[in-house]
Protein backbone atom coordinates (compact mmCIF):
# COMPACT_ATOMS: atom_id res chain seq x y z
CA UNK A 1 0.00 0.00 0.00
CA UNK A 2 1.45 3.35 -1.09
CA UNK A 3 0.27 5.24 1.99
CA UNK A 4 2.75 8.08 1.53
CA UNK A 5 1.64 8.65 -2.05
CA UNK A 6 -2.00 8.63 -0.99
CA UNK A 7 -1.33 11.11 1.81
CA UNK A 8 0.43 13.40 -0.65
CA UNK A 9 -2.51 13.17 -3.00
CA UNK A 10 -4.97 14.00 -0.21
CA UNK A 11 -2.83 16.95 0.87
CA UNK A 12 -2.67 18.17 -2.71
CA UNK A 13 -6.44 17.99 -3.08
CA UNK A 14 -6.89 19.72 0.28
CA UNK A 15 -4.59 22.56 -0.81
CA UNK A 16 -6.55 23.01 -4.04
CA UNK A 17 -9.81 22.97 -2.08
CA UNK A 18 -8.66 25.50 0.52
CA UNK A 19 -7.36 27.78 -2.23
CA UNK A 20 -10.96 27.96 -3.46
CA UNK A 21 -12.43 28.99 -0.09
CA UNK A 22 -11.91 32.72 -0.63
CA UNK A 23 -12.92 32.67 -4.28
CA UNK A 24 -16.14 30.82 -3.48
CA UNK A 25 -16.96 33.46 -0.83
CA UNK A 26 -18.49 30.84 1.48
CA UNK A 27 -19.08 33.15 4.46
CA UNK A 28 -21.09 35.58 2.34
CA UNK A 29 -23.07 32.69 0.86
CA UNK A 30 -23.91 31.32 4.31
CA UNK A 31 -25.06 34.76 5.44
CA UNK A 32 -27.21 35.16 2.35
CA UNK A 33 -28.77 31.72 2.87
CA UNK A 34 -29.66 32.66 6.46
CA UNK A 35 -31.16 35.98 5.30
CA UNK A 36 -33.35 34.32 2.66
CA UNK A 37 -34.47 31.73 5.20
CA UNK A 38 -35.55 34.52 7.57
CA UNK A 39 -37.34 36.47 4.84
CA UNK A 40 -39.14 33.36 3.59
CA UNK A 41 -40.88 33.05 6.97
CA UNK A 42 -42.34 36.57 6.77
CA UNK A 43 -46.10 36.74 6.07
CA UNK A 44 -45.68 38.98 3.00
CA UNK A 45 -42.90 36.89 1.39
CA UNK A 46 -45.18 35.54 -1.36
CA UNK A 47 -46.81 38.88 -2.16
CA UNK A 48 -44.33 39.21 -5.01
CA UNK A 49 -44.37 35.68 -6.43
CA UNK A 50 -41.64 36.28 -9.03
CA UNK A 51 -39.24 37.77 -6.49
CA UNK A 52 -39.98 35.00 -3.97
CA UNK A 53 -39.26 32.25 -6.49
CA UNK A 54 -36.05 33.99 -7.57
CA UNK A 55 -34.87 34.19 -3.97
CA UNK A 56 -35.61 30.52 -3.32
CA UNK A 57 -33.78 29.57 -6.50
CA UNK A 58 -30.82 31.67 -5.36
CA UNK A 59 -30.90 29.96 -1.96
CA UNK A 60 -30.86 26.52 -3.59
CA UNK A 61 -27.86 27.49 -5.74
CA UNK A 62 -25.95 28.89 -2.76
CA UNK A 63 -26.70 25.81 -0.66
CA UNK A 64 -25.42 23.57 -3.46
CA UNK A 65 -22.13 25.50 -3.64
CA UNK A 66 -21.57 25.53 0.12
CA UNK A 67 -22.72 21.93 0.50
CA UNK A 68 -20.39 20.64 -2.22
CA UNK A 69 -17.41 22.35 -0.59
CA UNK A 70 -18.22 21.02 2.89
CA UNK A 71 -18.97 17.50 1.59
CA UNK A 72 -15.67 17.40 -0.31
CA UNK A 73 -13.71 18.60 2.71
CA UNK A 74 -15.33 15.95 4.91
CA UNK A 75 -14.62 13.34 2.27
CA UNK A 76 -10.90 14.20 2.26
CA UNK A 77 -10.78 13.98 6.05
CA UNK A 78 -12.58 10.61 6.00
CA UNK A 79 -10.21 9.30 3.32
CA UNK A 80 -7.19 10.34 5.39
CA UNK A 81 -8.53 8.52 8.45
CA UNK A 82 -9.35 5.42 6.39
CA UNK A 83 -5.83 5.33 4.92
CA UNK A 84 -4.30 5.61 8.39
CA UNK A 85 -6.50 2.83 9.78
CA UNK A 86 -5.75 0.61 6.76
CA UNK A 87 -2.01 1.14 7.25
CA UNK A 88 -2.18 0.28 10.95
CA UNK A 89 -4.22 -2.87 10.33
CA UNK A 90 -2.46 -3.74 7.05
CA UNK A 91 -5.97 -3.90 5.54
CA UNK A 92 -5.70 -3.98 1.75
CA UNK A 93 -9.46 -3.79 1.18
CA UNK A 94 -9.82 -0.60 3.23
CA UNK A 95 -6.86 0.93 1.40
CA UNK A 96 -8.51 0.16 -1.95
CA UNK A 97 -11.77 1.68 -0.72
CA UNK A 98 -9.94 4.85 0.27
CA UNK A 99 -8.15 4.98 -3.09
CA UNK A 100 -11.48 4.68 -4.90
CA UNK A 101 -12.91 7.56 -2.87
CA UNK A 102 -10.05 9.80 -4.00
CA UNK A 103 -11.16 9.46 -7.64
CA UNK A 104 -14.57 10.85 -6.77
CA UNK A 105 -13.09 13.54 -4.52
CA UNK A 106 -10.72 14.72 -7.24
CA UNK A 107 -13.71 15.10 -9.58
CA UNK A 108 -15.54 17.12 -6.89
CA UNK A 109 -12.56 19.47 -6.48
CA UNK A 110 -12.38 19.92 -10.25
CA UNK A 111 -16.10 20.82 -10.33
CA UNK A 112 -15.58 23.44 -7.64
CA UNK A 113 -12.63 24.89 -9.56
CA UNK A 114 -14.81 25.12 -12.65
CA UNK A 115 -17.61 26.70 -10.60
CA UNK A 116 -15.14 29.40 -9.59
CA UNK A 117 -14.61 30.19 -13.29
CA UNK A 118 -18.39 30.39 -13.80
CA UNK A 119 -19.01 33.05 -11.17
CA UNK A 120 -19.50 35.98 -13.55
CA UNK A 121 -22.53 38.22 -13.21
CA UNK A 122 -24.29 36.70 -16.24
CA UNK A 123 -22.72 33.23 -16.35
CA UNK A 124 -25.91 31.53 -15.14
CA UNK A 125 -27.99 33.24 -17.85
CA UNK A 126 -29.63 31.96 -20.99
CA UNK A 127 -27.84 33.22 -24.08
CA UNK A 128 -28.00 34.01 -27.76
CA UNK A 129 -25.56 32.55 -30.27
CA UNK A 130 -24.84 33.93 -33.74
CA UNK A 131 -23.08 31.74 -36.32
CA UNK A 132 -21.91 33.51 -39.47
CA UNK A 133 -20.35 31.95 -42.57
CA UNK A 134 -17.03 33.52 -43.52
CA UNK A 135 -14.45 32.92 -46.21
CA UNK A 136 -14.94 29.72 -48.17
CA UNK A 137 -18.08 30.24 -50.26
CA UNK A 138 -20.59 27.39 -50.19
CA UNK A 139 -18.29 25.35 -47.97
CA UNK A 140 -18.38 28.05 -45.31
CA UNK A 141 -22.19 28.14 -45.39
CA UNK A 142 -22.30 24.36 -45.03
CA UNK A 143 -19.77 24.70 -42.19
CA UNK A 144 -22.07 27.18 -40.42
CA UNK A 145 -24.84 24.57 -40.57
CA UNK A 146 -22.47 21.90 -39.23
CA UNK A 147 -21.53 24.16 -36.32
CA UNK A 148 -25.19 24.83 -35.55
CA UNK A 149 -25.82 21.08 -35.38
CA UNK A 150 -22.72 20.58 -33.21
CA UNK A 151 -23.82 23.19 -30.68
CA UNK A 152 -27.42 21.92 -30.73
CA UNK A 153 -26.14 18.45 -29.79
CA UNK A 154 -23.87 19.89 -27.09
CA UNK A 155 -26.77 21.86 -25.60
CA UNK A 156 -29.13 18.89 -25.75
CA UNK A 157 -26.55 16.86 -23.83
CA UNK A 158 -26.69 19.45 -21.06
CA UNK A 159 -30.46 19.51 -21.03
CA UNK A 160 -30.68 23.01 -22.52
CA UNK A 161 -33.36 24.16 -24.93
CA UNK A 162 -32.31 25.51 -28.35
CA UNK A 163 -34.50 27.65 -30.61
CA UNK A 164 -33.76 29.27 -33.97
CA UNK A 165 -34.56 33.00 -33.83
CA UNK A 166 -33.50 33.85 -37.36
CA UNK A 167 -31.72 32.26 -40.29
CA UNK A 168 -30.52 33.27 -43.72
CA UNK A 169 -30.01 30.23 -45.88
CA UNK A 170 -27.21 29.83 -48.39
CA UNK A 171 -27.92 29.61 -52.11
CA UNK A 172 -26.71 25.99 -52.38
CA UNK A 173 -26.35 24.70 -48.82
CA UNK A 174 -26.20 25.66 -45.16
CA UNK A 175 -26.60 29.15 -43.75
CA UNK A 176 -25.11 32.54 -44.39
CA UNK A 177 -26.00 33.21 -40.77
CA UNK A 178 -28.19 31.76 -38.07
CA UNK A 179 -29.20 33.10 -34.65
CA UNK A 180 -30.04 30.76 -31.77
CA UNK A 181 -31.56 31.28 -28.34
CA UNK A 182 -30.27 28.80 -25.77
CA UNK A 183 -32.15 28.36 -22.52
CA UNK A 184 -30.49 26.61 -19.61
CA UNK A 185 -28.55 27.18 -16.42
CA UNK A 186 -24.99 28.40 -17.12
CA UNK A 187 -25.65 28.42 -20.89
CA UNK A 188 -23.78 31.71 -21.30
CA UNK A 189 -21.06 30.72 -18.84
CA UNK A 190 -20.11 27.65 -20.85
CA UNK A 191 -20.75 28.83 -24.40
CA UNK A 192 -18.81 32.08 -24.05
CA UNK A 193 -15.74 29.82 -24.36
CA UNK A 194 -16.69 29.18 -28.00
CA UNK A 195 -16.53 32.79 -29.22
CA UNK A 196 -14.23 33.24 -32.20
CA UNK A 197 -13.54 31.90 -35.68
CA UNK A 198 -13.68 28.16 -36.34
CA UNK A 199 -11.80 26.69 -39.33
CA UNK A 200 -12.76 23.57 -41.29
CA UNK A 201 -10.38 21.72 -43.64
CA UNK A 202 -11.84 18.89 -45.75
CA UNK A 203 -12.37 17.48 -49.22
CA UNK A 204 -15.17 19.71 -50.45
CA UNK A 205 -18.41 17.92 -51.37
CA UNK A 206 -19.17 20.95 -53.55
CA UNK A 207 -15.97 20.71 -55.65
CA UNK A 208 -16.31 18.57 -58.78
CA UNK A 209 -12.56 17.90 -58.65
CA UNK A 210 -12.72 16.74 -55.00
CA UNK A 211 -10.08 19.21 -53.88
CA UNK A 212 -9.28 20.05 -50.29
CA UNK A 213 -10.92 23.31 -49.20
CA UNK A 214 -10.70 25.54 -46.13
CA UNK A 215 -13.82 27.22 -44.75
CA UNK A 216 -14.35 29.63 -41.87
CA UNK A 217 -17.32 30.52 -39.69
CA UNK A 218 -17.53 32.84 -36.70
CA UNK A 219 -19.37 32.26 -33.45
CA UNK A 220 -20.53 35.01 -31.11
CA UNK A 221 -22.35 34.52 -27.81
CA UNK A 222 -24.03 37.06 -25.55
CA UNK A 223 -26.17 36.68 -22.39
CA UNK A 224 -29.90 37.15 -22.30
CA UNK A 225 -30.62 40.15 -20.12
CA UNK A 226 -33.28 39.55 -17.49
CA UNK A 227 -35.83 42.08 -16.31
CA UNK A 228 -33.71 43.09 -13.31
CA UNK A 229 -31.20 44.80 -15.63
CA UNK A 230 -32.56 47.92 -17.32
CA UNK A 231 -31.22 48.74 -20.77
CA UNK A 232 -32.67 52.05 -21.97
CA UNK A 233 -33.37 52.19 -25.72
CA UNK A 234 -34.88 55.59 -26.60
CA UNK A 235 -37.39 55.58 -29.45
CA UNK A 236 -35.16 57.92 -31.48
CA UNK A 237 -32.38 55.29 -31.39
CA UNK A 238 -34.17 52.53 -33.28
CA UNK A 239 -36.19 51.76 -36.38
CA UNK A 240 -38.78 48.97 -36.29
CA UNK A 241 -40.61 47.53 -39.27
CA UNK A 242 -42.47 44.36 -40.15
CA UNK A 243 -41.69 42.43 -43.32
CA UNK A 244 -42.60 39.14 -44.97
CA UNK A 245 -40.57 36.22 -43.61
CA UNK A 246 -37.91 34.73 -45.90
CA UNK A 247 -36.09 31.43 -46.11
CA UNK A 248 -37.37 28.01 -47.02
CA UNK A 249 -40.36 28.19 -44.71
CA UNK A 250 -41.42 25.24 -42.60
CA UNK A 251 -43.11 25.08 -39.23
CA UNK A 252 -40.67 27.39 -37.44
CA UNK A 253 -40.37 30.22 -39.99
CA UNK A 254 -43.12 32.77 -40.55
CA UNK A 255 -44.27 33.33 -44.13
CA UNK A 256 -46.63 36.20 -43.18
CA UNK A 257 -45.80 39.89 -42.74
CA UNK A 258 -45.15 39.48 -39.02
CA UNK A 259 -41.35 39.26 -39.20
CA UNK A 260 -39.87 42.01 -37.00
CA UNK A 261 -36.79 43.87 -38.21
CA UNK A 262 -35.22 46.12 -35.60
CA UNK A 263 -32.23 48.39 -36.27
CA UNK A 264 -30.37 50.16 -33.49
CA UNK A 265 -29.17 53.38 -35.09
CA UNK A 266 -26.18 54.32 -32.86
CA UNK A 267 -24.54 50.89 -33.29
CA UNK A 268 -26.18 49.83 -36.58
CA UNK A 269 -27.09 46.48 -34.98
CA UNK A 270 -29.81 44.80 -37.06
CA UNK A 271 -32.06 42.20 -35.45
CA UNK A 272 -34.51 40.08 -37.43
CA UNK A 273 -36.95 37.78 -35.65
CA UNK A 274 -39.38 35.61 -37.60
CA UNK A 275 -39.99 32.47 -35.55
CA UNK A 276 -42.74 33.72 -33.22
CA UNK A 277 -46.39 33.53 -34.27
CA UNK A 278 -47.35 37.20 -34.12
CA UNK A 279 -45.97 40.66 -34.82
CA UNK A 280 -46.08 41.46 -31.12
CA UNK A 281 -44.18 38.33 -30.10
CA UNK A 282 -41.53 38.85 -32.79
CA UNK A 283 -41.16 42.50 -31.75
CA UNK A 284 -40.73 41.52 -28.09
CA UNK A 285 -38.10 38.92 -28.96
CA UNK A 286 -36.25 41.38 -31.21
CA UNK A 287 -36.05 43.91 -28.37
CA UNK A 288 -34.91 41.18 -25.98
CA UNK A 289 -32.08 40.22 -28.36
CA UNK A 290 -31.13 43.89 -28.86
CA UNK A 291 -30.95 44.48 -25.10
CA UNK A 292 -28.70 41.44 -24.79
CA UNK A 293 -26.46 42.69 -27.61
CA UNK A 294 -26.16 46.15 -26.07
CA UNK A 295 -25.43 44.68 -22.66
CA UNK A 296 -22.70 42.50 -24.15
CA UNK A 297 -21.21 45.51 -25.95
CA UNK A 298 -20.99 47.33 -22.64
CA UNK A 299 -19.33 44.34 -20.97
CA UNK A 300 -16.77 44.11 -23.77
CA UNK A 301 -16.10 47.84 -23.51
CA UNK A 302 -15.37 47.47 -19.81
CA UNK A 303 -13.14 44.45 -20.43
CA UNK A 304 -11.19 46.36 -23.06
CA UNK A 305 -10.69 49.31 -20.74
CA UNK A 306 -9.53 47.09 -17.87
CA UNK A 307 -7.33 44.71 -19.84
CA UNK A 308 -6.43 46.30 -23.17
CA UNK A 309 -3.00 44.69 -23.21
CA UNK A 310 -4.05 41.15 -22.29
CA UNK A 311 -3.25 38.51 -24.89
CA UNK A 312 -6.43 36.64 -23.91
CA UNK A 313 -8.49 39.47 -25.27
CA UNK A 314 -6.95 38.86 -28.67
CA UNK A 315 -7.89 35.18 -28.39
CA UNK A 316 -11.60 35.87 -27.98
CA UNK A 317 -12.03 38.83 -30.28
CA UNK A 318 -14.09 38.52 -33.45
CA UNK A 319 -11.94 37.49 -36.39
CA UNK A 320 -9.41 35.43 -34.47
CA UNK A 321 -9.09 31.71 -35.21
CA UNK A 322 -9.59 29.63 -32.09
CA UNK A 323 -9.98 26.08 -33.36
CA UNK A 324 -9.25 23.96 -36.42
CA UNK A 325 -11.31 20.96 -37.50
CA UNK A 326 -9.29 18.95 -40.02
CA UNK A 327 -11.01 16.10 -41.90
CA UNK A 328 -8.36 15.67 -44.63
CA UNK A 329 -5.59 14.67 -45.21
CA UNK A 330 -5.66 13.57 -41.54
CA UNK A 331 -8.41 13.85 -38.89
CA UNK A 332 -7.96 16.10 -35.88
CA UNK A 333 -9.67 18.87 -33.94
CA UNK A 334 -7.23 21.23 -32.22
CA UNK A 335 -7.91 24.27 -30.06
CA UNK A 336 -5.21 26.85 -30.75
CA UNK A 337 -5.77 28.67 -27.44
CA UNK A 338 -5.45 25.73 -25.05
CA UNK A 339 -3.65 23.08 -27.10
CA UNK A 340 -6.42 20.53 -26.44
CA UNK A 341 -6.75 18.18 -29.40
CA UNK A 342 -8.41 14.92 -30.39
CA UNK A 343 -8.51 12.63 -33.40
CA UNK A 344 -12.15 11.73 -32.76
CA UNK A 345 -13.55 14.40 -35.08
CA UNK A 346 -16.96 12.73 -35.42
CA UNK A 347 -17.53 12.85 -31.65
CA UNK A 348 -16.71 16.56 -31.54
CA UNK A 349 -19.01 17.37 -34.44
CA UNK A 350 -21.70 15.41 -32.59
CA UNK A 351 -21.41 17.77 -29.64
CA UNK A 352 -18.70 16.30 -27.43
CA UNK A 353 -17.11 19.65 -26.60
CA UNK A 354 -16.72 19.46 -22.83
CA UNK A 355 -12.94 18.96 -22.86
CA UNK A 356 -12.45 21.98 -25.12
CA UNK A 357 -14.87 24.21 -23.22
CA UNK A 358 -13.56 23.28 -19.77
CA UNK A 359 -9.92 23.85 -20.73
CA UNK A 360 -10.73 27.34 -22.03
CA UNK A 361 -12.77 28.24 -18.92
CA UNK A 362 -10.02 26.96 -16.64
CA UNK A 363 -7.49 29.18 -18.40
CA UNK A 364 -5.33 26.43 -19.90
CA UNK A 365 -2.75 28.00 -22.24
CA UNK A 366 -1.27 26.43 -25.33
CA UNK A 367 2.53 26.87 -25.01
CA UNK A 368 2.79 26.81 -28.81
CA UNK A 369 0.00 29.35 -29.42
CA UNK A 370 2.04 31.38 -31.90
CA UNK A 371 3.81 28.45 -33.54
CA UNK A 372 2.84 27.55 -37.12
CA UNK A 373 0.32 24.69 -37.48
N, C-alpha and C positions, 0 to 999 in steps of 0.2 A: 504494500500500500504506500503510495507516494504522498504521505501526509504533509510533508513540507511543501510540495508543489500545490497541493490543495489549499493549504493555509495561505500561500502566496496569492492564489487565485481569488480566494475569498477577500483578502485584504485589498487586492486590486479593484474588485467589484465594489467593496465598501468605500474606497477612495473616490471612485467615479460617482457613486450614489451621493456621498456627502458633498461633493463638488456641485451637485445639482440643487442642494437644499436652498441656497440663496436665490438661485435663478428661478426656482419654482415658487418662491415667495409663500412658503407654507404657513407662516404665522398670519399673514394677511388673509390667506384663504380660510384659515380656521376662524378668524374673527368675522369674516363675511358670512360664513356658514351659520355661526351663532346669531348674527344679526338677522338673517333671513328667517331662521327658525323662530326668533322672537316676534318678528313682524307677521309671520304666517299665523300666529295665534290671536292676532288682533281681530276684533269683530268686523272691521271694514276692509280686511285684506282682500276679499274677493269682489269689492265694489268695482275695481278696474280689473276685469278678467284677463285681459291681454298682459298687463303688467304683472299680475300675480303668476300667470303661467311662465312668463319669462324669468321671473325670480326663482321659481321652483326648478326650472331647467338649469339656471345658473348654479343653484345649490347642488343639483345632482352632478354637474360637471366638476365643481370644486371638490365634492366629496370623493369622486372617482380619482382625481389627481392626488389628493392627500392620502386616500386609502391605498392606492398603488404604491406610493412611497413607503408608507408605514409597513405594509405587507411585505415588501421587498426587503426592508431593513430587518424585520423579524425573521424572514426566511434565511438571510445571511447568518444571523446569530444562531438560529437553529442548526444550520448546516455546520457551523464551526463546532458547536457542542457535539453533534453527531460524529464528526470526524475525530474529535478528541476521545469520545467514548469508544469508538471503533478501534482506535489505536491502542487504548489501554487494554481492551478485551481481545485484541487481535481478531476482530470480527469482520471478515471480508464482506459479508452481505450488507452490514450496516455502512461500510465504506462505499460500496457500490451505490447504495441508496442515496448517500450524501452526494456522491459524484453526479448522479442523475439529477438531483435537485439543483445543482449549479448550472446545468444547461438551461433550465427554466428561469432561474434567477438572472442569468446573463441576458436572456431575452427581455425580461422585465426592466432591467437597467437600460437596455438599448431603447425600449419604448419610451421610458422617461426622458432619455436624452433627446429623442425625436420630438417629444411633447414640448420640450424647452424651445426647439426650433420652430414650433408651431404656436407661438404665444403672441403673435402679432395681433394688432387691433381687429383686423378683418379676416384672420386666418380661418376662423370657424364658419365664415360666410359661404352662401351659395356664390356662384360666379358665372361670368359670361366668357366664352372662348371664341375668338375669331381665327379662322384658318384661311390664309390667302395664298393662292398659287403665285409662284414667282417665275424666275427664268426657267425655261425648259419647254415652253409651248404646251402641247397636249399632254405630254408626260407630266408636267408640273400640275396640271389640273387633275389628272388621274391620281397623282401623289397626294393632292389635297384631300381627295375622297378617301384614299387609303388611310391618311392620318385621322380623318374624322371617324372612320370605323375603328381604328386602333384606340382612340380615346374613349369612344362609346363603350368598347369592351372593357377597358380599364375601369371606367366609371361604374359599369354594371357589376363588375367584380367587387366593388366597394359598397354596392347597394345604393348608389346615387341614381337620380333620375336625370335623363338627358332629353332635351327638346330642341328642335331646330327652330330658331327664330326667323332666319332669313337665309336664302341661298341664291346664288347666281350660277347657273349651270354652264359648263363649258360647251363649245360648239360640237365637239366629238365625244368627249368623255369627262367625267369628274365635275369639279367645281372651280370656277374662278375664285369664288370666296363663299364661305359658309359661316354663319354665326350660331352658336349653341348656347343654351342656358343649362347650367348644371346645378342641380339641387341636391345638397347633401352636406352633412357635417364635415367641416375641414376641406370642402371642395376647393376653395381658393388657396388654402394653405398648401395643399399638395400640388395642385396644378400650376401654381405660379413658377414651379421649378422647370416647367416645360416651355417657358417663353423664349423665343428666338427663332432662328432659321434652321430647318431640318433638311438635310441633303439626301437624295436617293440616287444610287448608281445601279443600273440594271440594263439588261438587253431590252430595248424598247419594244413593246407589243404593237406600237404604232409606226414602226420603221420597217418598210418592206425589205430592207437589206439586213434586218436583224442586228443592227449596230448597237453598241453600248452607249447609253445616254445618261446624262446627269440632269436631275430636276431638283428644284428648290421650292419650298413652301414655308411660310412664316406662321408662327403661332403667337397669339397675344391673349392674355388672360387678365381679367379685372374683376374685383369683388362686386357682388350685388349689394347696393346700399340699402340698409333697412330704414324704417320710418323714424328711427331715433336720431338719424343723421340728416340734417337739413341742408340741401343743396339748392340755393336760390337760382332760378333760371328766369330772368325777367322776360316779359313777352316780346320786347324789342330785340332780344338776343336770339330768337329762333323763328324759323319758318316751318309751318306744318301744312301738309296737303295730303289728299287721299287720291290714290291712283289704282288702276286695275292691276291685280297681281300677275306676276310673270312666272317663268319657269315651266316645268313640264306638268304642273298640276298635281293631282292626286289628293288624298284625303287631308293632308296636312298643309296644303298651300291654297290660299284663297284665289279664286278666279273672278271675284266681284270687285267693285270699286272701293273696297274697304281697307286696302293696303295703306298703312300710314307711313309717310316719308317725312322725317323730321331732320332739319338741318340747324345746327348750332352755329350762328354766324361768327362769333369771335374766334372759334377754333376750326370752323369749317367741317366739323364732325357731321357725317350723314348717317342717320339710322333709318333702316327700312324694316318694318315688321308686318308680316303678312300671314302669320300662322294662326292668329286668333280669329274668332268667328264674327266679330263686329268691328265697326270703325272705332267705337269707344274702347274696346279691349285692346286693339292694336295700338291706338294712341297711348293708352296707359302703359303698355309694355315698352313702347318706343321711349317714353319719358323715363321709365325705370332704367333702361339701358343707357340713356344719355346721362342720367345722374351718376350711374356707376362709372361711365367713361370719364366724366369730369372729376369725380372723386379720385380715380386712379391717376389722372393727370396731376392732380395736386400732390398726391403721395410721391409720384416720381419727381416732381419739382423739389419737394423737400429732401428726398434722397440725394438728388444731384447737388443741392446746396450743401448738404452735410458731408458728402463723400465724393466730391467731384473727381478726386484723383485715384479712387479705388479701382483696381483692375477688374474687380467683380462686376462693377457697373458696366464695363465694356462687354463682359460675358453675356449679360442679360438684355442688352439694348437691341432694339429692332434692327435687323440687318446683319447681325452677327451669327455665324454658323456655330451651333452648339452640338449637333450630333449628325453622324453619317450612318446611313443604312445602305450597306453594299450587298447586292444580290449577285453581282458578276464583276470580275472573273472568280472571286471567292465570296463567301457569305460571312458577313460580320456586321454587328451594330456597335458603334463606338461613340461614347460621349467625350467630346473634346475638352470639356471643362473639368471632369472628374477622372477621366481615364478608364471608367467602367466600360467593359466590352463583353460581348457574348457572340458565339457563332450560331446560336439558336434564333435566327432571324424570324422564323415563322411565329415563335412564341411571343416575341416582342410585338410584332404586327398584329397579334391577337390580343394585345392588351397587357402583357406581362411586363410592366414598366417599373415595378416597385423598387428594384435594385437601383435603377437609374435615378428615380425621383428621390429616394432616401439619401443616396450619396450626395446629390446636389443640396438637399436641405441640411444635411449634416456638415456641409462645407468642405467635403473632400476635394482636394486639388490635384489636378493632373500635373505631375512634374515635367511632362513634355508638352505642355499646352502650346508652346510656340514652335515646336519642332514640326517639320514637314511630315505629312501623312505618308 
